[in-house]
Amino acid sequence: MNMKTRKLLAAMAAAVSLGVAAPAHSADRIPDDQAVRNVVLVHGAFADGSGWRGVYDELTERGYRVSIVQNPLTSLADDVAATRRVLDRQDGPTILVGHSWGGTVITEAGVHPQVAGLVYVSAISPDAGETTAQQYQGFTTPPEFVIDTQGDGFGFLNLEKFKAGFAADASDTDAAFLRDSQVPINMSAFATKLEHAAWRTKPSWAVIATQDKAFDQKMLFHMAERIGAGITEVEASHAVFMTQPKAVAGVIDQAAQGAKTTAR
């Protein structure tokens, strides 16, 4: 499905500009007969699950049951195993959401029978037999995104460039907290080939942050279009999951309503 939704969520932006708090009203809550009511959120590299708090709050106010994976970031297999453990706990069809490296994780883990749909949030989406690193071929990584690899093979984002590369639209305080609490990733994970590509059998949606400095914008669109995702553009940095939680939650809600009523 190559239909592009490409919205900047003008109504939400207007609400913010008017200072409207916009809590979830009864009309925003999911219908009692909606089949997909579970959401699992998967963070990417250099972060942990706490950055999903805003999205979690938005979705739980609408009536979703939300679970957040804590990836160890030690290998693709370890992160997929952590995600599967959470999926095993779901009581029905589930939307699986991944940010950045988390996109690779959900691509592999998303073949789980509880998964009804996938949402890629400025995320990577390899095919089976491909690596994460291969997705960068032919594209230029913006100079703001710099990884410092340690002697043990684990990488951190460069401290001086962290805000510009990861969270340019976050407050200085929030960006500093993300920088100083970042979780390193085993860089060898990027060279691991996937065995499965869940997007080949599950409907997919993509959030593309138009100010993302972790990826070439052409790369983000190429990946989203290749997997046939419904695309929503949001004016935000790579940390869109934290700085624009209402927009991200809106796409997840759209996915839950549009996914098949029975997981495969």
C-alpha positions as CSV (number, residue, x, y, z in Angstrom):
1,M,0.0,0.0,0.0
2,N,1.8,3.1,-1.3
3,M,-0.7,5.6,-0.3
4,K,1.0,8.6,1.4
5,T,-0.9,10.4,4.1
6,R,1.7,13.0,4.5
7,K,0.1,15.3,7.0
8,L,1.7,17.9,9.3
9,L,-1.2,17.5,11.7
10,A,-2.3,21.1,11.3
11,A,-5.1,20.8,13.8
12,M,-2.7,19.7,16.5
13,A,-0.3,22.5,15.7
14,A,-3.1,25.0,15.9
15,A,-4.1,23.6,19.3
16,V,-0.6,24.0,20.6
17,S,-0.3,27.5,19.2
18,L,-3.5,28.5,21.0
19,G,-2.2,27.0,24.3
20,V,-4.9,24.3,24.3
21,A,-4.0,21.4,26.6
22,A,-6.0,19.0,24.4
23,P,-6.4,16.0,26.7
24,A,-8.1,12.9,25.4
25,H,-11.9,13.5,25.4
26,S,-14.4,10.7,25.3
27,A,-14.7,11.2,21.5
28,D,-10.9,10.5,21.2
29,R,-11.1,7.2,23.1
30,I,-11.0,4.0,21.0
31,P,-14.4,2.4,20.3
32,D,-15.3,-0.6,22.5
33,D,-15.5,-2.8,19.4
34,Q,-12.1,-1.9,18.0
35,A,-10.0,-5.1,17.6
36,V,-6.5,-3.7,18.0
37,R,-6.1,-2.3,21.5
38,N,-2.5,-3.1,22.4
39,V,0.6,-1.1,21.5
40,V,4.3,-2.1,22.1
41,L,6.9,0.6,21.8
42,V,10.5,-0.2,21.0
43,H,13.3,2.4,21.4
44,G,16.4,2.8,19.3
45,A,20.1,3.1,19.9
46,F,21.6,5.6,22.3
47,A,18.3,5.8,24.2
48,D,16.0,3.8,26.5
49,G,12.3,3.4,26.9
50,S,11.7,6.5,29.0
51,G,11.6,8.7,26.0
52,W,8.3,7.2,25.0
53,R,6.5,8.7,28.1
54,G,4.6,11.3,26.2
55,V,3.4,8.8,23.6
56,Y,2.5,6.4,26.4
57,D,0.4,9.1,28.1
58,E,-1.4,10.0,24.8
59,L,-2.2,6.4,24.0
60,T,-3.3,5.3,27.4
61,E,-5.6,8.3,27.7
62,R,-7.3,7.0,24.5
63,G,-7.8,3.6,26.1
64,Y,-4.8,1.6,24.6
65,R,-2.9,-0.9,26.6
66,V,0.8,0.2,26.1
67,S,3.9,-1.7,26.9
68,I,7.5,-0.4,26.5
69,V,10.4,-2.6,25.6
70,Q,13.8,-2.0,27.2
71,N,16.4,-3.1,24.6
72,P,19.8,-4.1,26.0
73,L,21.4,-2.9,22.7
74,T,23.9,-5.7,23.0
75,S,22.9,-7.5,19.7
76,L,20.1,-7.7,17.3
77,A,19.2,-11.1,18.7
78,D,19.1,-9.8,22.2
79,D,16.9,-6.8,21.3
80,V,14.5,-9.1,19.3
81,A,14.3,-11.5,22.2
82,A,13.5,-8.6,24.6
83,T,10.7,-7.5,22.2
84,R,9.3,-10.9,21.8
85,R,9.1,-11.3,25.6
86,V,6.8,-8.3,25.7
87,L,4.8,-9.4,22.7
88,D,4.2,-12.8,24.4
89,R,2.4,-10.9,27.2
90,Q,-0.1,-9.2,25.0
91,D,-3.7,-10.4,25.2
92,G,-4.7,-9.6,21.6
93,P,-3.7,-8.0,18.3
94,T,-0.9,-5.5,18.8
95,I,0.6,-2.5,16.9
96,L,4.4,-2.8,17.1
97,V,6.3,0.5,17.0
98,G,10.0,1.1,16.5
99,H,12.1,4.3,16.6
100,S,15.4,4.4,14.6
101,W,17.3,1.2,15.3
102,G,14.1,0.0,16.8
103,G,12.8,-0.3,13.2
104,T,15.3,-3.0,12.5
105,V,14.2,-4.8,15.7
106,I,10.5,-4.6,14.9
107,T,11.2,-5.8,11.3
108,E,12.6,-9.0,12.7
109,A,10.4,-9.4,15.7
110,G,7.2,-8.3,13.9
111,V,6.5,-11.7,12.5
112,H,5.2,-12.6,16.0
113,P,1.6,-13.8,15.6
114,Q,0.2,-11.0,17.9
115,V,1.5,-8.2,15.6
116,A,-1.3,-6.7,13.5
117,G,0.7,-3.8,12.1
118,L,4.0,-1.9,12.2
119,V,4.8,1.7,12.8
120,Y,8.3,3.0,11.9
121,V,9.1,6.3,13.6
122,S,12.1,7.8,11.8
123,A,13.2,4.2,11.7
124,I,15.2,1.7,9.6
125,S,13.4,-1.1,7.7
126,P,15.8,-3.7,6.2
127,D,14.6,-6.6,4.2
128,A,15.4,-10.3,5.1
129,G,19.0,-11.0,4.3
130,E,20.0,-7.3,4.6
131,T,21.8,-5.5,7.4
132,T,21.1,-2.2,9.1
133,A,24.3,-0.8,7.7
134,Q,23.3,-1.6,4.1
135,Q,20.4,0.8,4.4
136,Y,22.9,3.7,4.4
137,Q,24.5,2.8,1.1
138,G,24.0,5.5,-1.5
139,F,23.0,8.1,1.1
140,T,25.0,10.7,3.1
141,T,24.7,10.8,6.9
142,P,24.3,14.4,8.1
143,P,27.4,15.8,9.7
144,E,25.5,16.5,12.9
145,F,25.2,12.8,13.7
146,V,28.5,11.5,15.1
147,I,29.0,8.2,16.8
148,D,32.1,7.7,19.0
149,T,33.0,4.0,19.1
150,Q,34.8,2.8,22.2
151,G,37.5,0.2,22.4
152,D,35.0,-2.5,23.3
153,G,33.0,-1.9,20.2
154,F,30.1,-0.1,21.8
155,G,29.1,3.3,20.4
156,F,27.9,6.5,22.1
157,L,26.7,9.7,20.3
158,N,29.3,12.5,20.4
159,L,28.5,14.6,23.5
160,E,29.2,17.9,21.8
161,K,27.0,17.2,18.8
162,F,24.3,15.2,20.6
163,K,21.6,18.0,20.6
164,A,22.2,19.0,17.0
165,G,22.2,15.4,15.8
166,F,19.6,13.7,17.9
167,A,17.3,16.2,19.6
168,A,17.6,19.7,18.1
169,D,14.0,20.6,18.9
170,A,14.1,19.5,22.5
171,S,14.8,22.0,25.3
172,D,18.4,22.3,26.4
173,T,17.5,20.5,29.7
174,D,15.7,17.6,28.0
175,A,18.5,17.2,25.4
176,A,21.1,17.2,28.1
177,F,19.3,14.5,30.0
178,L,19.0,12.4,26.9
179,R,22.7,13.0,26.2
180,D,23.8,12.0,29.7
181,S,21.5,9.0,30.0
182,Q,22.2,7.6,26.5
183,V,22.6,3.8,26.2
184,P,25.5,2.6,24.0
185,I,24.9,0.1,21.3
186,N,27.1,-2.8,20.2
187,M,28.1,-1.5,16.8
188,S,28.4,-5.0,15.4
189,A,24.6,-5.2,15.6
190,F,24.4,-2.9,12.5
191,A,26.2,-5.6,10.5
192,T,23.8,-8.5,11.5
193,K,21.6,-9.8,8.7
194,L,17.9,-10.1,9.3
195,E,16.2,-13.4,8.9
196,H,12.7,-12.0,8.6
197,A,11.0,-8.8,7.2
198,A,7.7,-8.5,8.9
199,W,6.7,-5.6,6.7
200,R,6.3,-8.0,3.8
201,T,3.2,-9.6,5.5
202,K,2.1,-6.9,8.0
203,P,0.6,-3.4,7.1
204,S,3.1,-0.6,7.9
205,W,3.0,3.1,8.6
206,A,5.9,5.5,8.8
207,V,6.5,8.8,10.6
208,I,9.2,10.8,8.9
209,A,10.7,13.7,11.0
210,T,11.5,16.4,8.5
211,Q,14.3,17.9,10.6
212,D,15.9,14.5,11.3
213,K,19.7,14.8,11.3
214,A,20.4,11.1,12.0
215,F,19.4,10.1,8.5
216,D,19.4,11.6,5.0
217,Q,15.8,12.5,4.3
218,K,16.0,10.7,1.0
219,M,17.0,7.6,2.9
220,L,13.9,7.8,5.1
221,F,11.6,8.2,2.2
222,H,13.3,5.5,0.2
223,M,12.8,3.0,3.1
224,A,9.2,4.0,3.8
225,E,8.2,3.8,0.2
226,R,9.9,0.5,-0.4
227,I,7.9,-1.2,2.4
228,G,4.7,0.4,1.1
229,A,4.1,2.4,4.3
230,G,1.5,5.1,4.8
231,I,3.7,8.1,5.3
232,T,3.1,11.0,7.7
233,E,5.6,13.9,7.8
234,V,6.1,15.6,11.1
235,E,8.3,18.7,11.6
236,A,10.6,17.5,14.3
237,S,14.1,16.2,15.0
238,H,15.2,12.5,15.3
239,A,13.7,12.7,18.8
240,V,10.2,13.1,17.3
241,F,8.9,10.3,19.6
242,M,9.7,12.6,22.5
243,T,9.2,16.1,21.1
244,Q,6.0,15.4,19.2
245,P,4.2,12.7,21.1
246,K,0.7,13.7,20.1
247,A,1.6,13.5,16.4
248,V,3.3,10.1,16.8
249,A,0.4,8.7,18.9
250,G,-2.0,9.9,16.2
251,V,-0.2,7.7,13.6
252,I,-0.2,4.8,16.0
253,D,-3.9,5.3,16.5
254,Q,-4.4,5.4,12.7
255,A,-2.5,2.1,12.4
256,A,-4.6,0.4,15.1
257,Q,-7.7,1.4,13.3
258,G,-6.4,0.4,9.8
259,A,-4.7,-2.8,10.7
260,K,-6.2,-6.2,10.1
261,T,-8.6,-7.2,12.9
262,T,-6.8,-10.5,13.4
263,A,-3.0,-10.7,13.8
264,R,-1.0,-13.2,11.7
